Amino acid sequence: MTPELTVLALAILLQAVQFVAYSVRANLDVGPGYAMSARDRPPSRPLGELGGRLQRALSNHFEGLILFTAAVLLVTLSGQSTGFTVACAWSYLVARILYLPAYAFGWRPWRSVVWLAGFLATILMVISTLI
């Protein structure tokens, strides 16, 4: 397995951790009755501030993970894994790990800076396959 694929596997596990963190917080916010229901109506209690932030961070990671997966596939399938693409992959993962507390605790402007670092690492991986 290429190092980029290893980082992709770790990023998927990070997604699972984020999902659990959000699910636990959301259950505390809206209550188990609503959480276990068919959700045909809005909850009687809304998500709290932290629950909402964890939900948005989770959604953002889903979006970023799609692009990162494509970048890893491009690098791997084209046989263009290099030290640079490995560094980019690890940079993406570190950025995604830092993004969760940055979003959850409202670190401004660092949340945006961390997001940009992960996004640029992904885009640089793609560009490296074209040159």
C-alpha positions in Angstrom: 0.0 0.0 0.0 1.3 3.5 -0.8 1.8 6.0 2.0 -1.0 8.1 0.5 -3.4 5.2 0.7 -2.3 4.7 4.4 -3.1 8.3 5.1 -6.5 7.9 3.3 -7.3 5.0 5.6 -6.4 7.1 8.6 -8.5 10.0 7.2 -11.5 7.6 6.9 -11.0 6.5 10.6 -10.8 10.2 11.5 -14.2 10.6 9.8 -15.6 7.8 12.0 -14.2 9.5 15.1 -15.9 12.8 14.1 -19.1 11.0 13.4 -19.1 9.4 16.9 -18.2 12.8 18.5 -21.1 14.5 16.7 -23.5 11.6 17.4 -22.8 11.7 21.1 -23.2 15.5 21.3 -26.3 15.5 19.2 -27.9 12.8 21.4 -27.2 14.9 24.4 -28.6 18.0 22.7 -31.8 16.7 21.2 -32.4 13.7 23.6 -32.5 10.0 22.9 -36.2 10.0 22.1 -35.7 12.1 19.0 -32.4 10.6 18.1 -33.9 7.1 17.9 -37.1 8.3 16.2 -37.9 8.3 12.4 -37.3 12.1 12.6 -40.5 12.9 10.7 -40.7 16.2 12.6 -38.1 18.8 13.8 -36.6 18.1 17.2 -38.3 19.7 20.2 -34.8 20.7 21.4 -32.3 22.1 18.8 -28.7 21.2 18.6 -26.5 23.3 20.9 -23.7 25.5 19.7 -21.1 22.7 20.1 -23.4 20.1 18.5 -24.0 22.4 15.5 -20.2 23.0 15.1 -19.5 19.3 15.3 -22.2 18.7 12.6 -20.7 21.3 10.3 -17.1 20.0 10.9 -18.3 16.5 10.0 -20.0 17.7 6.8 -16.9 19.7 5.9 -14.7 16.6 6.3 -17.0 14.6 4.1 -16.6 17.3 1.4 -12.8 17.4 1.8 -12.5 13.6 2.0 -14.0 13.3 -1.5 -11.3 15.5 -3.0 -8.6 13.9 -1.0 -9.7 10.5 -2.1 -9.6 11.5 -5.7 -6.1 13.0 -5.2 -4.9 9.8 -3.6 -6.4 7.7 -6.4 -4.7 9.9 -9.1 -1.3 9.6 -7.4 -1.6 5.9 -6.7 -3.1 4.8 -10.0 -0.7 6.9 -12.1 2.3 5.5 -10.1 3.4 9.0 -9.1 3.9 8.7 -5.4 6.8 10.8 -4.3 8.1 12.4 -1.2 6.2 15.5 -2.1 2.8 13.7 -2.5 3.4 11.8 0.8 4.2 15.1 2.6 1.0 16.6 1.1 -1.1 13.6 2.2 0.2 13.8 5.8 -0.3 17.6 5.7 -3.9 17.0 4.8 -4.4 14.6 7.6 -2.8 16.8 10.2 -4.9 19.7 9.0 -8.1 17.7 9.3 -7.1 16.6 12.8 -6.6 20.2 13.8 -9.7 21.3 12.1 -12.0 19.5 14.5 -11.0 21.4 17.6 -10.5 24.6 15.6 -14.1 24.4 14.5 -15.6 23.1 17.7 -14.0 25.8 19.8 -14.4 28.6 17.3 -10.7 29.4 16.8 -10.7 32.4 14.5 -9.0 32.8 12.0 -7.2 29.5 12.6 -10.1 27.4 11.6 -9.9 28.9 8.1 -6.1 28.7 8.0 -6.2 25.0 8.9 -8.9 24.3 6.3 -6.9 26.1 3.7 -3.8 24.1 4.5 -5.6 20.8 4.0 -7.3 22.0 0.8 -4.0 23.2 -0.6 -2.3 20.0 0.2 -5.0 18.1 -1.7 -4.8 20.4 -4.7 -1.0 20.2 -4.8 -1.2 16.5 -4.9 -3.4 16.7 -8.0 -1.2 19.3 -9.7 1.8 17.1 -9.1 0.3 14.4 -11.2 -0.1 16.7 -14.1 3.5 18.0 -14.2 
